Amino acid sequence: MNNINETTKYPGLTSAEAKTLQEKFGKNEPAPVKKTGIIKKLLLVLCEPMFLLLIIAAAVYFFLGEPVDGAVMLVFVLFIIGIDAVQEWKTDKTLAALRDLSAPRVNALRDGKEMEIPAVDLVPGDIIMIREGGKVPADGYIIKCSDLLIDESMLTGESEGVWKTPYNEVSDGGAPETADYWKKDYCYAGTLVAQGTGTVCVEKTGAATEYGKIHAGVAKAPKDKTPLQKQINGIVKLFVGIAAVLIALVATVTWFNLSGNDVKSRLVQSVLSGVTLAMAMIPEEFPVILTVFLAMGAWRLGKKKTLVRRLPAVETLGAVSVLCVDKTGTITMNQMAVRETWAADGNEENLCETMGLACETDAYDPMEKAMLTYCERMGIRKTHLFGGDLISEYAFTNELKMMGHVWRHDGEIIIAAKGSPEKILTICALSDGELAAIEDKAAELSGRGLRVIAVASSSLLKRTDAPEEITDCTLTFCGLVGLADPPRESVKEDIAVCYKAGIRVVMITGDNGATAAAIAEQIGMKDYDNVVTGDMLNSMSDGDLRERVKSANIFSRVVPEHKTRIVKAFRYNGETVAMTGDGVNDAPALKHADIGIAMGKRGSEAAREAAGLVLMDDNFSVIVDTVKDGRRIYDNIRKAVGYVLTIHIPIALISLIAPLLSIPAAGLMLLPLHIVLLELIVDPTCSVVLERQPAETNIMRRAPRKCNEPLLNVKTAMKNVVLGLVVFAASFGVYYYIHATNPAAETEARSMGLAVLMLANLFLVWVISSDTDSVITSFKRLRKDKVMWAVNILTVAGLLIILYTPLNSVLGLSPLAAGQFFTALVSAAASDLWWEAVKVIKRARGKKVKSER
């Protein structure tokens, strides 16, 4: 990278100057982030259907001349609003933290030294450094550059990149005049650095930039809902539709059951019955579950070095069936070293010197760094290698797969070139015998897992003898260099975990097939000898490729365009694809994958922008752990939705059946106050307790779910319905038995029924913590979870308070005798724990199927 301190005309800003300028110009963002005030948040919460119903119920109590009940209702309403507001505040805080983590950063000159700062803190006058793969963070003049090519298509629509040049100041110190609107000595926010490096003096930031001017229209574009959001909305609408029919039915039945009463009393009681049922039926927790679980899941992933840039990626993680990964740095340690050299003429020193001259003077690529380190070990210093004059260079491209430099070195002009053997050999003067010998040696090195680079050179009489293109050169072959990047220690075990989880691991690499196959064999990849090369891909139609990806797991010598085709082929076959990438040209493939995963350490900003996830540790183990966490998060969402469905069934049926049985309103098991009381338990349980559930023991031993799989399939929904019906039978059965045998014991019957329902809720959480593991196993996993214990203890404490304090008279309850409380506890436990027997049968069947295989 260029040393900006050499540019004495542009010393950069001090921190104090930057602070003053930011107060004047604002943050470097297209539009200020709008924050919703606390009053507006509360009003939005109050507009939710559930809270409107609660307020209506409180108004009915006041209308009936029962101000105490109305006041208690309002207190409970405020308490629930407080819980929702706190949960929303936590979610907003989590999302804000995620945005801060994912915010782009830039190297700037502050206080006389180069430092990395958030791009949002840039101000006019800042001196910044831009490099290949990054996005330009602000508009400004280019004061120094080296091979700087910028893709401005997102602003101009022109697909061709623009080669930039430094600008020359005019006498008055201003910018040079130009007839073109888009200037070549200027760069624009939002554009992409496709090649090279540059030093920029920031002129405009935020809304004043060209990107900021068009941002307003882009920001108004509608955002489609995710599949999971659509499913949740569909479930809520279904419940609301059913509730509307039943509410009308209950209100009508109540009206006719009270035919002997006055009109006012009949109307009020009918409305109260309808409101109670509406509160019981509408699952207002569903949207909260999705928002909270995805946000908290993203936060937890962030703590494990995986940054979530798009929340929908979290829900897709659990469905990944194909994992496409690069070899270097992900499967291997990215610690490249020269392991072996082979000189065609036996002159190892000449081979090493030519290899060094073919490297960049300021090496960035790990392979070139390894080559220069090897030269140092051989006694060939950089001062000797690069002490001459660099006349010109042949740039590396994905198509050519070779590069070269023209040097005036040790008194002569030479071309030093290196690249893939199959490409370098095409520009070398070799006999058929020599060519065959070299190819055999290259195959031998590759077969041992080494990455093989060919080196060639040529001496020139004068600099003008150097051809314009490297493909027009005729070089002398020097030899081969074998480099190794050993696999990570844990990668073999991680690959095995993926296979057990039904996930195909596909290696996509720019290396040759023999090297890729050798590494794949070492790490235990299946079908490691079935290799598809880039040349083979070029000759395949899309249809042929779709068929080939069904069996091939290794793709070698690929260019970025191939990656996109491979991803599309897998997706066409119905696979859910996660794709890793780090370069500028990987962005299209990352976009086309179901989940793009960018490498945080070595990845370009272009790759990070295109990806849904960014790995802060470029390690295959982190990818596997991330997929596991994605499955856990989706499992917990499904469990929470199932829990809400299960617990709403007894509440709704109790609110529906009691009026239909002509039980007087005063003797109903559940009144609006009791519904609110239950919501105080249900809300924290679904949004806090179930969100924290650890992964099940078999989570990475089952096949990935299909992306279009419904959140609640028929089998799961039936389980929840049956559990809900049994809880209803236990709670309402106890209540109705006491009420039928002693109609005067209204408060006692209600207290028993409510106690069974609240205690059953606790057992229900333990039962649904796992689809397969027993309650005892779940208990062992959660025995140190303070939140789980807190919710259990607070629920029991709350039940004791409403039964054995003066609050019981306000809620229409009465204290229970020890025997009655024990009966309620046993009934609650039995209503849920019977499902453990079903789990035992399922586990036995699973073991039987496994043994038969």
N, C-alpha and C positions, 0 to 999 in steps of 0.2 A: 504494500500500500504506500502511496506517496506520503512523504513527510511534510505535512502542511506548515510546519514551523519555518520551512524554507521561504514561505511566502510572507515576507516581512511587512508587506503592505496591508495584510489582513491578519492582524494579531488575534482576532476573535473578541468575544465579550467577557466582561467580568460577571460574576454571579449577581452583583448588585445592579449592573446595567441590564442584565437579562430580566431581573425581577421588575424593574421600572418599565421596560418595554412591554412585558407581558401584561402589566396593569393597563397599559395604553391600548395594546392590540388584542388582548385576550388570548385564550388558549388556541393552539394550532389544531383545531378540529373544524370540519366543514360547517357544523351547526352546534351550538351549545347543547349539552345534554340536559333535557328537561327533567326536573325532579318533581315528582308528585308530592305536594304538601300533605302533612298529617291530617288536616281537616278534610281535604279531598279524598284521601285514602279511606277515612271513616265514613264519608258519605257514600263512596263506592261500595263499601262493605254493607252499609245499611240498605242499599238498593238490591242486595241479593234476595231472591225469593224467600229463603228461610227466615231472614230477619224481618222482612215485611210481615210474614205470617206471625212471628213472635210479637211484633208490635200490635197487630190486629187482636191477638189473643189477650194481650194486656189490656187493650181498650175494652174488650168484651167484659173482662173482670171488673173494670171500673164501672162499666155500664150496668152490671148486675148488682152494683152496690157493695162490692167486695174489694175495697181499696188496698187491704193488706196483701191479698193474692196478686192484685195488679202491680203493686210496688215490688213484691218479691220477683215477679215475672220480669219487670224492667231491670232489676238488679242483675238477674241471671243473663238477660240480654246483653247488658253492658259488659258482663264478665266474658261472655262468649265473643263479643266484638273485640274485647281486649286480647283474647287468645289469638283470634284471627289476625288482628293488627300486628301483634308481636311476631307471629309466624310469617306474615308478609314482609315485615321489616327484616327478619332474619334472611328470608329468601332474597330480598333486594340487596342486602349487604353481601350475601354470598355471590350473587351475580355480578355485583360491582367489583368484588375482589377478583373474580374470574376475568372481568374485562381489563382490570389493571394488569393482571398477569399476561394477558394475551396482547396488550397494547404494544405496537412496534416501538423499537428503540433505535437510536441513531448515534453515531460517533460524532461529537462536536468539540470544537476548541473553546473551552471555558477556563478562565483564570490562567491563561497561558499554557494549558496542557490539554491533551486529548482525553476525553472521557465519554462514557456511554450514558446518554440521558434519554428519558421518554420523548418520543417524537412530538407528543402533545405539548411539550414545554419549549419548543423552538420559537424563536422570535426573529423579526427582521434584523439583519446584521450578524446573525450567527454564521459561523464557518463550519460546514459539515462535510463529512466524507461519505461518498456513496460507492458501492461496489457491486460486482456481478451478483445477480440473484436477489438484490434488494429493491424495495420500492422507494421512489423519490418522495421524501416526506413534506416538501414545501417547494414553492416556486423560487428560482434564484439563478444567478449568473454563474457560469462555469469558469472558475479562475485557474484551474489546472486539470488536465485529464490525460489518461493513457488508454488508448484503444477503447474509448467510451462509446458504446452502442446502446441507445435507449429505444425501447418499444413504446411508442406514443399512440398506439392504435385505439386505446380506450378513450382518448380525447379527440384524435384527428380522424380515426377510421382507416388510416393508412396501415396496411399490414407490414410494410417494409420498415425495419428499424432505421433510426436516424443516427448517423455518425456525428458526434459532437466535437466541437473545437473550442479552445479557450477564447474569451473575448478580449479585445484590446480597448483599453480606456481611451476616450477622447480627451481633449485638452481640459475641458471643464470638469472632468471626473465622472461624468455621467455615462450611461450605457450607449453603445454605438447605435446609430440609426440603421434600420433595416426595413426593406419593403415587405418582407414576409411576416405574417402574423405569428407563425410558429417559428421560433428562432433556433439556429443551430448552436449558438453560444449560450443557450438558456435551457434549463430543465424545469419540468412541471410536476407538481404534486400528483401522486397516484400512478405515474408512469413507471415502467419497469426497466431496471438496468439489465440489459441482456448480455453485456460483455464489458470488461474493463473496469477502470476505477476513475473517480473524479473528485475534485474538491470544489465545493459550491458555496457561494455567498448568498444567504437567504435574503430574498427581497419581499416576498409576500407569504403570509401564513393564513390558515383557517379559511373563513368564508371569502377572503380576498383573492384566493388562488383560482386558477381556471377550473380546477376540480370542484372547489367550493361553490363556484357560480352555478354549476350544473347539479350539485348534490341535492338541492331542494326537490327537484323533480324526481330524482332517483329514490329519495327517502319516502316519497308518497306511494311508491309501487306497492301493491297488495302483497301480503305474505300468506302463502298457502299453509293450511293446517297440516300437521304431520298425521300419518295413519293412526297413531295412537290417540291423538287429540280427537280425530274424527270418530274413533270407536267410543271414546269416553262421552263425547257429545251425543252420540247415537243412543247409548245406554241411558243417559239422563233424560233425553226426550221420550224414550220408551216408558220410563218410570213416571214422568210427568203426565203422559197420555193416560196410562192406567189409573194414576191417582185422580185425575180429573173425573173419570167415570165413577170411581168408587166414592169420591167426595160427594158427588151429586146423589148417589144412592144412599149413603149414610145420612146426609142431611134430610133427604126425603123421608126415610124410615123413622128418623128421630122426630120429625114434625108430626107424623101420624101416630107415633107411640105416645106422644104427649097431647093427645086430642082433648083431654079433660082440663088442660091448663089454659091460661090466658094467652092471647096472641103474642104478646111481648116475650113472655117466658119461652113459648114454643120456638119463636124466631131466634132468640139468643142461644138457647140450648142446641138448636139445629146448626147454627153458625159455629158454635164452639166445638161440636162433634166433627164438623167438616174441617175446621182449622186443625184440630188435633190429628186427624188422619192425614191431612196434607203435610204437616210437620213430620209425621212418622214415615211417609212414603217417599218424599223428595230426597234423593241422596246428594245433598249439596257438597258432601266431602269429595266427590269424584274429581272435579277440576282442581281442588286443592292438592289431592294426592299426586296428580301428574306434575304440577308445577314444583311442589316441594321435593318430590323424589328425584326428579331430573336435576334440579339445582343442587340439592345436597349430594347427589351422586357425583355430579361434576366436581363439586368441592372436595369430596373424598378422593376422587381420582387425581385431583391436583396435588394433594398431599403425598400421593404415590408417584409423583413425577410424570403425570400425564395431564396435559392441559387441554381442556375441552373448549373448542372455539365455537361450536354450534351444539346446543343442547339436544336436538333430535338425534345427534350421533350416539348419544348415550343409550337411547332405546334400541338402536340398530345393532349395537355391539353384541348383544346376546344372540343375534341371528347369523353371525358370520360363519360361513361354511367353507370359504376359500381365503387363505391368507397369503397374499403375494408379497414377497420380501426381497430386498436386495441382499447380495452376499456380503459385500464389504461393509464392515462397521455394524451390521445388524446381526448376521450369523457369525461373522468373524470379529476379532477384537479391534480391527482398524489400527493395527500396529505393524504396518508393512516393513519388511526388511529383506534385503538381498540375501538369498540363501546359497545361490550357485551361479557361476558365470561359465560360459563356454565360448572361447575365442576360436574362430574358424582357422586362423593362421597361427594359433598358439600364443599370440601377443596379448596377454591379459591386460597389460598396462594401457595399450592403445585402445582396447575395447572399453575400459573404464573411463579413459579420458574422453573418448567420443561420446559415451553415454552421458557424462557430465555436461559436455558442451551442448547436448541436445535438450537439456533441462532448462527451465526458466531460471533466470538469475535470482528472482525472489520466489522460490518454489512455494506453491500453495497446495498442490496435490500430494497426498501422503506417499504415493509411489515415487514421485520425484524427490521428495525429502529423503526417502530411504536410499535412493540412488546416490544422492549427494553425500549422505552420511557414509556410504560404502566407499565413495571416492576419498573421503577424509581418512578412513581407516587404511586405505591403500597408499596414503601419503600424497594424494593429489588435492591440494588445497583450493578453496574457492578463489583465492587471490590469483592463483595461477590459471584456473579455468576461465574466469571472467575478467582477466586483466587486459584482454585485447579489446577490439572494437566489434560490437554487434552491428553488422551491416544490414541484415534484414532477417525476417523469420517467416516460416510457413506455419500458419496457425492450425491447431488440432481441430478437427470437426468429427462429429459422430459418423459421418459418411466415410471420410478418409481413414479414420482410426490410425493416423500417424501425424507427426509434426517434425519440424526441423528448424535449425538456425544456421545462418551464414555468418561466419566469424573471420576476422583478421586475427589470427592466433599464431604466436611463435613465428612470425615473419611470413606466414603463408595464409592464403584464403581457402577456407574449407567449409564444406557443408556437413553438418552433423545431424543425423535423423534417427528417430526411434518410433516404434509403434508395434501394432500386432504383426506377428510373423507373416501371416497370409497377405497382408497389405505391403509391408516393407519388401518382401521378396519379389513383388511385381515390378519394383523399380531398381532391382539389382541385376548386374550382369553375371549370370550363373549358367553353368552347363547343367544338363539334365541330371547327371550323377551328383553334382554338388547340391542341386536343389533337393533331390531325394534324401541325401544325407542330413541336410539341415532340417527338413520336415520330420524325419525320424527322430532327431535329437529333440526337436520342439515337442513332439508327441510324448517322448519319454519324460521330459520335465513336467509337462502338463499332467501326465498320468500320475505323478507323485503329488499332485495338488498344488504345484507352483504356478504362479501367474507368469507367463513367458512374454518377454519383450525382445524384439529384434532391434539391432543397432547397425547402422550403415553410415558410410561417409564418402566424401569425394573431395579431391583437391582441385582448385581452380587457378588459372593463370591470372585472371583479373575479375573484379567484382561483377562486371557486366555479363560474365559467363553464367551467372546463376539464373536458371530458368524462372519464369514468373510463377509457375505452379510446381508443387513438389512432385506431382505425377509425371512431369516432363523431365525429371532428373534421371540420370543413370549413375547409380551409386555402387560402391564396393561393399560387400557384406562383411561386417566386422565380427558379429557373434550374437549369442543369446544371453539374456539375463533372466534368471529365475527368482521371483520374489514370492514370499509366503506371508500370509496373514492368518495366523492360526485361529481355529474356531473358538468361540467362547466356551468356558468350561461347562456351563449349565445348559448349553443349547441342545445337546443330545437328549437330555431329560425333558426339556421343554417341547421338543418335537414329538416325543412319545406322548406327552400330555395332550398335545393337539390331536394326535391320531385317536386317542381314547375319547376325546371330546367330539369326534366326527368332523374335525376340521382338516381340510387338505392344506398342506404347506407347499407353496410353489416358489421356487427360486428363479428370480429374473435378474440376470447379470450381464454386464458388458464383457465379462471374461470369456475365454474360449470354453468349448464344451467339455474337453477332457479335464481341465482344472475344476470346473463347476461340478462335474460328476464325481471327481475324487473327493472334494469337500463334502458333497452330498452323501457319499458313502460313509465318510467318517462320522457324520452326525446322525446317521440312521434314517435318512430320507428314503421313502419308498420309490421304486422304479427310477433309481438314480442313473441308470444307463439309457433311459429314454429321453434323449436330449433333442430339443428343437432349436436350430440356429437362426440367426437373423436372416441369412440368405434363404433358408427354407421358408421363413415367414414371408419374405418378399414374393416368393413364387406361389404362395397359397391364396386362394380366394377366402372371403369371409366365411363361407359355408364350410370349406375344408378346415379352416382354423377352429371353428366351433366343434367340429368332430374331433380334431386332434387334442384340444385342451381337456377332453374327457379322460385322457390317459397320461398325457405328458405333464411332468412336474418340474422340469428344468428347461429354461429358455436362456440361451447363451448368445453372446455377441449381438445383443439387442440395442436398438436406439430408442429414444423416448417415444417415437411414433408407434413402435411395435408394442410398447407397454399399453398404450391406449387401446390398440386392437385386441390385445390379450384380455384386458379387463372387460371390454365389450363382449367378447366371445363367451367368457364365463357367465356374465350377467344374462346374456341371451339364453344360456342353458339353464337358467333359473337359480344360479348360485348367488349368494350374498357375499360380495367381495370386499375385503379390506386390503388396501394397497399402500405400501410404504414408498416414500420418495424423498429426495433432498435437493434436487437440482431445479433450475429454472424450467427446463424442458419437461420435468416430471409433473408440472402443474396440471396439464390436460388429463393425464391418467388419474391423478388424485381426484380431480373433479368428477370423472366418469365413474369412479368406484363408489360403492355404497357408503364406504367410510374411507376417506383419505387420511393417511397417517404420515405426518411430516416429522423428519428427524430434527430435534431441537438444537443439538450441539453443532452438527455439520450442515444442517438444512438451510436453504436460502429462504428469504422472506417470501418469495413468490410461492414456494412450496407450502410454507406455513399458511399463507393466505388462502390457498386452494383447499387445504386440508380441514377436516372436522376435528381432528385430534393432533396434538403436537407432543412428541415424546421428549421430555427434558433429559432423558438418559437413553441414548441410541443403543438399546439392548433388546435382544429378542425376548428375554424373560419379562421385560416390562410390557411388551405387546401381549404376551400370554396372560399375564396378570390383569391387564386391562380388559381383555375379552372375558375373563372370569368375573371381574367386577361388573361388566356390562350384563352378564347373565344374572348376577345377584340382584342388580338394580331392577331389572325387568321382572324377576321372580317376586321381588318385594312389592312392586306395583301391582302385580297380579294378585298376590296375597292380600294386599290392602283393599283392592276392589272387591275381592271375594269376601273379605271380612265385613266390609260395609254392607254388602248384599245380605250376608248371613244375619247380621245383627239388626238390620232394618226389617227383616221378615217377621220376627216375633213382635217388634214394636208396631208394625203396620197391621198385623193380623189382630193383635189385642185391641188396637184402636178401631178396627173394622168390626170384629165379631161382637164385642161387648154391646154396642148400640143395637146390633141386629137381634141380640138376645133379650131386648127390652129391659136391660139393666138401667135403673135410674141414673141420671147424669152424675148425681152426687156420689154414687157408688161405683163408678167406673174405675177400672184398675189404673188407667193412665189418663191424666189430665194434661193440658198444655204445660203446666209447671213441671210435671214429671218427664215429659219429652225433653224439655230444656235441660233438666238434670242429667238425663242420659247422654245428651249431646256433649256435656262437659266431660264425659268419659270417652265417648266415641271419637271426638275430634283429636285429642292428644294421642289416643291409641293408634289411629290410622296414620297420622302425619308425623309422629315422633317415634313411637315404639317400633312399628313395622318397618319404617324406613331404615332403622339401625340393624335389622336382622342380618347376621353373618351368612355367608354362603353355605348352602347345604353340602353335606359330605360327598354327594354324588354329582355335584354340579358340573364337573369336568369329565364325567364318565357317561354323558348322555349326548345324543345327537343335537345339533343346533335347531332351534325352532325355525319355522318358515316365516319370512317377513310378512306374509299376508295372513298368518295365523291369527284368529281372533283372540282378544285378550281373555275372554271367558268362553271357552268352547263348551259344548253340550255336557261333556263329562264333568268338567270343573264346576259349571253352573249347577248341575244336579247335586254335586257334593255340597255346595253352599246352601242350596235350597233345602236339602234334607237336614243338614245341621241346624238351619234356621227353624225348620218345622219342629224338630225335637226340642230345641230351646223354648219355642212357643208353647209346646205341649207341657213342658215342665213348669214354666212360670205361670201360664194362664190356668193350667190344671190345678196347681196349688191354690191360686187365688179363687177360682170358681168353686172348688170343693168347699172351702171355708165359707164363701159367700152363700152357696146353696144350702149348707147345713145351718148357717146362722146369719140370715140376712142383715141383722143388726150390727154384725161385726165387720162393717165396711172398712174401717181403717186397718184392722188386723189383717184382713184378706189382702188389701192393697199392699201393706208392708211386706207380707210374705211373698207375694208375686213379684214386687219390685226388688226385694233382696235376692231372690232366685235369678232374676234377669241381670242384675249388676254383677253378682258373683260368677254367673255363667259367662259373662263377658271376659273375665280374667282367664278362666280355663280355656275359652275359645282362642285367645291369643297364643297360649302355649301349644294348643293342638294344631293350629294352622301355621305355626312357625316353620314347619317342614311338611312337605308332601309325603315323605318316606321315613324320616327319622322319628324315633319315639319321643315322647315328652321328656323322658329321662335324658336322652341325648341332647335335646334342645336345652334342657336345664343346665347340663354340664357346659354347653357352649356359652350360655348367657349368665352363668352364676356370678360373674364379676361385672356384669353390666349394671351400673348404678342407675341409669335411666329406667331400665326395665323394672328394677326393684322399687324405684321411687313411684312409678305409676301403679304398681300392684299395692304398695303400702298406702298410697294416697286414696286409691279406690276403696279399699277396706275401711280406712279411717273416715272417708266421706260417708260411707254407708252407716257406720256407727254414729256419726254426728247427726245425720238426719233421722235416725231411729231413736237415739237416747238423749237428745237435747231438746230444749223447748222449740227448736225448729220443726219438730215432728208435727206439732199442731197446725203450723202454718201450711205444711205440705200435705195435710190430711193423712198422716201416718200415726202409728202407735208403736211403743216398744215391743220387742219380741222376747219371749222367754228363752232361756238357754236351749231348751229342747227344740223350740220352733226355729231358732237360728241355726242349730245343727242340721235340722231337717232341710232348711233352705240351702245350706252348704252342700249337703249330700245330693240333693236334687239337681243343683247347678253343676256339680262335678259329673254326675251321671249323664246329664244332657249333652256333654261334650266329649268326655273321655271314652265313650263307647267307640268313637272313631279310631282309637288306638288299635282296637281289634282288627279293623279294616286294614290299617297299615301293616300289621303283622302278617296278614294274609297276602298283601301285595308284595312284601319283602320275600316271603316264602316262595311265591310264584316266580319272582325275579331270579332267585337263586336256582330254582329248578330249571328255568329256561337257560340260564348261564351254564349250568352243569351239562345240559343236553347238547350245547354247542361244542 
